[in-house]
């Protein structure tokens, strides 16, 4: 399963456990960041697409050291 969310004017596709590099997040290492502009969630034929965003849906990411 994957989700597509919007951050900083860009769209990102992410799956559980995946590492993702985002630009200019103003937060400390190890802190959680919640993104509420989720465009779609699912996989294959079982996908939910927002208009433009899904309601009551968020992506939760944890920050780590810059690579």
N, C-alpha and C positions, 0 to 999 in steps of 0.2 A: 504494500500500500504506500502511496505517496501523497504529498500535498504540494500545492503551488500557492505561494503567498507573495505579497508585495512588500518591499522595504526600500526606502530611498529612491522611489521611482523605477525600481527594477523588479522583475519577477524571478523567484527562485523555486526550484523543484527540490524537495527533500524527502527522504525516507527515514524511518526510525533507525537510529544508530549511525547515520551518515554524518560525516564532517563537512562543513560548509563554510566558505570564506565570504564574509559580508564586509562591506565598506563602512567605515566610520560609525561603529556602535560605541556610544559613550557609556560604557559600563565596566565594572571590574571583572577580572578573571574568576570563574566559578559561579557567577551570578546567573540567574535565569532571566530570559527575555521572552516576553509573550508578544506574538504578532497576531493581530486580529483582522487583518485584511487578507483573508484566505479566499483564493479564487476557485480552487477545486480540491477535492479529496477523493481518493479511491484507487481502483486499479481495474484495467480491462473494461468489461461491460458494466461493472459496478462502480460508477463514478458520479459524484455529485458536483455540479457546476453552479457557481453563484451568479447573481445578476446585479451588480458585478461581483459582490462578495457573498459568501455563505454566512448566514446568521447563526449565532450561538456556536461558532467554530473558531478555534485558535490553534496556533502552532507554538509549542513551548520548546525553546532552545536554551542550552547552557553554554556560556562563553568559555573559551580556553585560550591558551597563549597563541599569539599570531605565529603563523608558519613562515 
